[in-house]
């Protein structure tokens, strides 16, 4: 059956290459079968009728070099993934939000250096204004809403929330992770707020605005922003993840936009990719705007932390290098979907991957395809693919040491945060201080790191005392939500 799947998808690829004339078809558009087989071998583990998988498009010189699906779009119905399968592309969506903001700036409807409170007056007035540009480049210091929801005991993916819900949550935040412009820290909150700004400036939803100003002009007829999770979408893949060795559905009811929610196909995304070379939008300097590196307050480039090679964040795009060649791209990860976009602008090669399985590293797959397509162009040897980064707030940490229960009783009680809003209940059980309320952020006991400082995972809790020595409350310090205050209410 596996060979028959390969034959069917290869035939479909050949037909699409012939029909997709909107991107041109020069003589070299049909590569040698050996190159196709080498690319397909990268996805051999998913090229079957018993697993979910992915769809792939490889573009060279504006022409589709290879397009194929692997695995199933629906395990229930046995429907194959293909070039026209619709996927959720997660954070790759951010570049479309950024493009919408640039269009509005070009039309004089807003300024990138405007204070966001001009459009979002309900946001707190911080010591230093937060600008639209800083939201777009992850230099605003605004806490990440996913971390806030997790700390509040909410399901950040499977639960339902809208942009209004997230704006209400972010408007409660009295502090920032750092002063605006001081450094770069990835935060989904910034792009959610950009979506609200677009809506307030235009009087239309982000989905409606990008449909008319991005998707329709580029002929992306299968692409849209999911603003109502009840709608029926032809050829949409279902999302899956592994649980105890079996695939289970992994989907969402969320209706928030800006940081994600774009639904598209690899064929439609090829049209978007081509616009970086042949701009057809009402934005004359599209490429320059989209690839302008973010800057910090001191004028330095907004470099992204981590990774073996320097990377800079632009407008929903990451500027970097791979094996000595310049790259532009972004990854996406949301519930049971993963996506990768990797473009080599000087070689005019792009790899587009969309998957309906959570248990892969999409950018690593894109790099493996690039290793084949650009093997004669690279200046450095292949590198080992990095593991997918874990949520820094949820990484496991050493077990808590035993501490005298008598000393811990002072910390027991109920605490409330107006910023989340959420209540935490702490109690002493079996000689350990632990959370004793429903949906706690950790089922493990807290570690005492010294004095009034405790921690769980990679999150610190620092208790505050009054002049009489009694506990008044505590603050939480996490990677993406710093300085959250809780006061003791009983």
C-alpha positions in Angstrom: 0.0 0.0 0.0 2.9 2.3 0.8 4.2 2.1 -2.8 0.7 2.8 -4.2 0.5 5.9 -2.1 3.9 7.1 -3.5 2.7 6.4 -7.0 -0.6 8.3 -6.5 1.1 11.3 -4.9 3.9 11.4 -7.5 1.2 11.4 -10.3 -0.7 14.1 -8.5 2.5 16.1 -8.2 3.2 15.8 -11.9 -0.3 17.0 -12.7 -0.1 19.9 -10.4 3.3 20.9 -11.8 1.7 21.0 -15.3 -1.4 22.9 -14.2 0.1 25.4 -11.8 1.0 27.7 -14.7 0.5 30.9 -12.6 4.1 30.4 -11.4 5.6 29.7 -14.8 7.1 26.4 -16.0 10.6 26.8 -17.5 12.3 23.7 -18.9 14.1 22.8 -15.6 10.8 22.8 -13.7 10.7 18.9 -13.9 13.7 17.6 -12.0 15.4 14.2 -12.3 13.5 11.4 -10.6 16.5 10.7 -8.4 16.2 14.2 -6.7 12.5 13.6 -6.1 13.2 10.2 -4.5 15.9 11.6 -2.3 13.5 14.3 -1.1 10.7 11.8 -0.5 13.1 9.6 1.5 13.3 12.3 4.1 9.6 11.8 4.8 9.6 8.0 4.5 8.5 7.5 8.1 5.3 9.4 7.3 4.7 8.1 3.8 2.1 5.6 4.8 -1.7 5.1 5.3 -1.5 4.5 9.1 -0.2 7.9 10.3 -0.9 11.6 9.9 1.9 13.4 8.0 2.5 16.5 6.0 2.5 18.3 2.7 5.6 19.8 1.1 6.4 22.3 -1.6 9.9 23.1 -2.9 10.3 26.2 -5.1 13.3 27.2 -7.2 13.5 30.3 -9.3 9.8 31.0 -8.8 8.8 27.5 -10.1 7.6 24.5 -8.2 10.3 21.9 -8.1 8.4 19.3 -6.0 5.0 19.2 -4.4 3.6 16.2 -2.5 1.7 15.0 0.4 2.7 12.3 2.9 0.5 10.4 5.3 -3.2 11.0 6.1 -5.1 14.3 6.5 -7.8 12.3 8.4 -7.1 9.0 10.2 -10.8 8.5 10.6 -11.6 8.7 6.9 -8.3 7.6 5.4 -7.9 10.7 3.3 -4.4 11.4 2.1 -2.5 14.7 2.6 -1.8 16.5 -0.6 -0.9 19.8 -2.2 -4.4 21.2 -1.6 -4.8 20.0 2.0 -5.6 22.9 4.3 -3.4 23.2 7.5 -3.2 25.5 10.5 0.3 27.1 10.1 0.6 28.4 13.7 3.1 31.3 14.2 4.0 31.5 10.5 0.7 33.5 10.5 2.6 36.4 12.1 4.0 37.6 8.8 0.6 38.2 7.4 -0.4 40.2 10.5 2.8 42.2 10.0 2.1 42.8 6.3 -1.4 44.1 7.2 0.2 46.6 9.6 2.7 47.7 7.0 -0.1 48.3 4.5 -1.9 50.5 7.0 1.2 52.4 7.7 1.8 52.9 4.0 -1.7 54.3 3.7 -1.1 56.7 6.6 -3.6 55.0 8.9 -1.1 54.4 11.6 2.6 54.9 12.5 4.9 52.1 13.5 6.3 54.2 16.3 2.9 55.2 17.6 2.1 54.5 21.3 -0.2 51.4 21.3 -2.4 53.2 23.8 -3.5 55.5 20.9 -5.5 52.5 19.7 -5.7 50.4 22.9 -6.4 52.9 25.6 -7.4 50.1 28.0 -3.7 49.0 28.2 -1.8 50.2 31.2 0.3 53.4 31.0 3.8 52.0 31.5 6.8 54.2 32.4 8.0 54.0 28.8 5.5 53.8 26.0 5.1 50.6 24.0 5.1 51.1 20.2 3.5 49.2 17.4 6.9 48.4 16.0 8.0 46.9 19.3 4.9 44.6 19.3 5.9 43.4 15.8 9.6 42.8 16.7 9.0 41.1 20.2 10.7 44.0 22.0 7.7 45.3 23.9 8.2 43.5 27.2 4.5 42.6 27.3 4.0 39.3 29.0 3.1 36.3 26.9 -0.5 35.4 27.2 0.0 31.7 26.9 2.2 31.7 30.0 -0.3 33.8 31.8 -3.1 31.4 31.0 -1.0 28.5 32.0 -0.2 30.1 35.4 -3.9 30.8 35.8 -4.7 27.1 35.3 -6.4 27.5 32.0 -6.0 25.3 28.9 -4.1 27.5 26.5 -4.6 25.5 23.4 -7.7 23.3 23.8 -9.7 26.0 25.6 -11.7 28.7 23.8 -10.7 32.4 23.8 -11.1 35.4 21.6 -9.0 38.5 21.0 -11.3 40.3 23.4 -10.6 37.8 26.1 -6.8 38.2 25.6 -7.0 42.0 25.5 -8.9 41.9 28.8 -6.1 39.7 30.3 -3.3 41.8 29.0 -4.9 45.0 30.1 -4.8 43.7 33.7 -1.0 43.4 33.6 0.5 46.0 35.8 4.1 45.3 34.8 6.3 44.3 31.9 9.0 41.6 31.6 11.5 44.4 30.8 11.4 48.1 29.7 10.2 48.4 26.1 13.1 48.2 23.6 15.6 46.8 26.1 15.8 43.3 24.5 13.9 40.7 22.4 11.7 38.1 24.0 9.3 36.2 21.9 5.7 37.0 22.9 2.5 36.0 21.2 0.7 38.8 23.0 2.2 41.4 20.7 0.7 40.0 17.6 -2.7 39.5 19.2 -2.6 43.2 20.1 -1.7 44.0 16.5 -4.8 42.2 15.3 -6.9 44.3 17.6 -5.2 47.5 16.4 -5.9 46.5 12.7 -9.6 45.9 13.6 -9.9 49.3 15.4 -8.1 51.2 12.6 -10.1 49.6 9.7 -13.4 48.8 11.4 -13.0 45.2 10.1 -11.6 42.0 11.5 -8.0 41.1 10.7 -9.3 38.1 8.7 -11.5 40.3 6.5 -8.7 42.9 6.0 -6.0 40.4 5.0 -8.4 38.5 2.7 -9.1 41.6 0.6 -5.6 43.1 0.8 -3.3 40.1 0.8 -5.0 36.8 -0.1 -7.3 37.9 -3.0 -4.7 40.0 -4.8 -2.2 37.1 -4.7 -4.8 34.5 -5.8 -4.6 32.6 -2.5 -8.1 31.3 -2.8 -7.8 28.6 -0.2 -6.3 30.7 2.5 -8.1 32.4 5.4 -7.9 33.4 9.0 -10.0 31.1 11.3 -12.2 33.5 13.3 -15.1 31.0 13.8 -14.1 27.4 14.6 -17.6 26.2 13.6 -17.2 26.7 9.9 -16.8 23.8 7.5 -13.6 23.8 5.4 -13.1 21.6 2.4 -9.9 19.5 2.5 -8.9 20.6 6.0 -6.6 18.3 7.8 -7.2 17.2 11.4 -4.5 17.7 13.9 -2.9 14.8 15.9 -0.3 14.1 18.5 1.0 10.9 20.1 -0.3 9.8 23.5 0.9 6.5 25.0 2.0 5.3 21.6 -1.3 6.1 19.8 -2.4 9.1 17.7 -5.1 11.2 19.3 -6.9 14.3 18.0 -5.2 17.5 19.1 -7.2 20.5 18.1 -8.5 23.8 19.4 -11.6 25.8 20.0 -9.7 29.1 20.1 -10.8 32.0 18.0 -8.0 34.5 18.7 -6.0 35.8 15.8 -2.8 37.8 14.9 -0.3 35.4 16.4 -1.7 32.4 14.5 -4.9 31.1 13.0 -4.0 31.3 9.3 -5.3 28.2 7.4 -3.7 27.5 4.1 -2.2 25.0 1.6 1.3 24.6 0.4 0.2 25.7 -3.1 -1.3 28.9 -1.8 1.7 29.6 0.2 3.9 29.3 -2.9 2.0 32.3 -4.2 2.9 34.2 -1.0 6.5 33.1 -1.3 6.7 34.4 -4.8 5.6 37.8 -3.7 9.0 38.4 -2.1 10.5 38.2 -5.6 7.6 39.6 -7.7 5.6 42.0 -5.5 1.9 42.3 -6.6 0.6 44.0 -3.5 -0.3 47.6 -2.8 2.9 48.1 -0.9 5.8 49.2 -3.2 8.6 48.4 -0.7 7.1 45.1 0.5 10.4 43.2 0.7 12.3 46.0 2.4 9.6 46.5 5.0 9.1 42.8 5.8 12.8 42.0 6.1 13.8 45.2 8.0 15.5 43.8 11.2 14.1 44.8 14.5 16.1 47.3 16.6 16.5 47.8 20.3 16.3 51.1 22.0 20.1 51.5 21.8 20.1 50.9 18.1 21.4 47.4 18.2 19.7 44.6 16.1 17.1 42.7 18.0 18.9 39.3 18.0 17.0 36.2 19.1 18.5 34.3 22.1 19.5 30.7 21.7 20.5 28.8 18.6 23.9 28.1 17.2 23.9 30.9 14.6 22.9 34.6 14.9 19.2 35.3 14.1 17.4 38.6 14.0 13.6 39.0 14.1 11.9 41.2 11.4 8.2 41.4 10.5 7.0 37.9 11.4 10.2 36.6 9.8 13.5 35.3 11.2 16.6 36.4 9.4 19.5 34.0 9.8 21.9 31.6 8.1 22.1 27.9 7.4 25.4 26.3 6.5 26.8 29.6 5.4 23.8 30.7 3.3 21.4 33.5 4.2 17.9 32.4 5.2 14.5 34.0 5.8 11.7 32.0 7.4 9.7 31.0 10.5 8.3 28.0 12.2 4.8 27.3 13.4 3.5 25.0 16.2 -0.1 24.9 17.5 -2.0 21.9 18.9 -1.6 19.0 16.5 -0.2 21.1 13.6 3.4 22.0 12.7 4.7 24.1 9.9 8.0 25.4 8.5 9.0 28.0 6.0 12.7 28.3 4.9 13.7 30.6 2.1 17.2 31.1 0.7 16.9 34.5 -1.1 20.2 34.5 -2.9 19.7 31.0 -4.3 15.9 31.6 -4.9 15.0 28.4 -3.2 12.1 28.0 -0.7 10.9 25.0 1.3 7.3 25.0 2.6 6.2 22.3 5.0 2.8 21.9 6.7 2.1 19.0 9.0 -0.9 17.6 11.0 1.2 15.9 13.6 2.6 17.6 16.7 5.6 15.3 17.2 8.0 16.6 14.6 10.5 19.5 14.2 9.3 21.2 11.0 12.3 23.4 10.5 14.7 20.5 10.9 12.8 18.8 8.0 13.1 21.9 5.9 16.8 21.9 6.5 17.1 18.3 5.4 15.3 19.1 2.2 17.6 22.1 1.7 20.6 19.8 2.2 19.5 17.9 -0.9 18.3 20.7 -3.2 21.3 23.0 -2.4 24.0 20.4 -1.8 26.3 22.1 -4.3 25.8 25.6 -2.9 26.5 25.1 0.8 29.7 26.4 2.3 29.5 24.4 5.6 28.8 20.8 6.4 25.4 19.6 7.6 24.6 20.1 11.2 22.6 18.0 13.7 19.0 19.1 13.9 18.2 20.7 17.3 15.5 19.3 19.5 12.3 21.2 19.7 12.5 23.7 22.6 10.2 23.0 25.5 8.1 25.7 27.2 10.7 27.3 29.5 8.1 27.6 32.2 7.3 23.9 32.2 10.8 22.3 32.0 11.3 19.6 34.7 13.5 20.5 37.6 15.2 18.6 40.5 12.9 17.1 43.1 12.1 19.2 46.2 14.2 18.6 49.3 12.4 17.8 52.5 11.8 20.9 54.7 10.3 21.0 58.2 6.5 21.2 58.0 6.4 23.5 61.0 8.4 26.1 59.1 6.3 25.7 56.0 3.0 26.4 57.8 3.6 30.2 57.6 3.4 30.0 53.8 0.1 28.1 53.7 -3.0 29.9 52.7 -4.9 31.4 49.8 -3.4 33.9 47.5 -5.0 36.0 44.7 -3.6 37.8 41.6 -5.6 40.6 40.1 -3.5 40.4 37.0 -4.3 36.9 35.9 -6.9 36.8 37.7 -6.5 33.6 39.6 -6.3 32.2 43.1 -3.6 29.8 44.4 -4.1 27.7 47.5 -0.9 26.5 49.3 -0.9 23.9 51.9 1.5 21.5 53.7 1.1 17.9 52.7 3.4 15.1 53.9 5.9 17.7 55.1 6.0 19.5 51.7 4.6 22.9 50.6 2.4 22.3 47.5 -0.5 23.7 45.5 -3.8 22.3 46.9 -6.3 23.9 44.5 -7.9 22.7 41.2 -5.9 23.0 38.0 -2.6 23.9 39.8 0.4 25.0 37.7 2.4 22.1 39.2 1.4 18.8 40.9 4.9 18.6 42.4 5.8 20.0 45.8 7.6 23.4 45.8 11.4 23.5 46.3 12.7 25.8 49.0 15.8 27.5 47.4 16.6 29.5 50.5 14.7 31.8 52.9 11.5 32.9 51.4 12.4 31.8 47.8 10.7 28.7 46.4 10.4 27.3 42.9 8.6 24.8 40.8 9.9 23.8 37.3 11.8 26.9 36.2 9.5 29.3 38.0 10.4 31.2 41.1 8.1 32.2 43.9 9.4 34.9 46.3 7.3 35.5 49.4 7.0 39.0 50.9 6.7 39.7 54.6 5.3 42.6 56.6 7.1 44.4 59.4 5.7 41.9 61.8 7.2 39.0 59.9 3.9 37.6 58.6 3.5 36.6 54.9 1.7 39.3 52.9 2.0 37.6 49.4 4.4 36.6 46.8 5.6 37.4 43.3 6.2 34.9 40.4 9.2 35.1 38.1 8.9 33.0 34.9 10.6 33.1 31.6 7.8 34.9 29.9 5.8 36.5 32.7 7.9 38.3 35.3 6.8 40.1 38.5 3.3 38.7 38.7 1.9 39.7 42.1 -0.2 37.6 44.5 -1.5 38.9 47.8 -2.5 36.6 50.7 -6.3 36.8 51.2 -6.6 34.1 54.0 
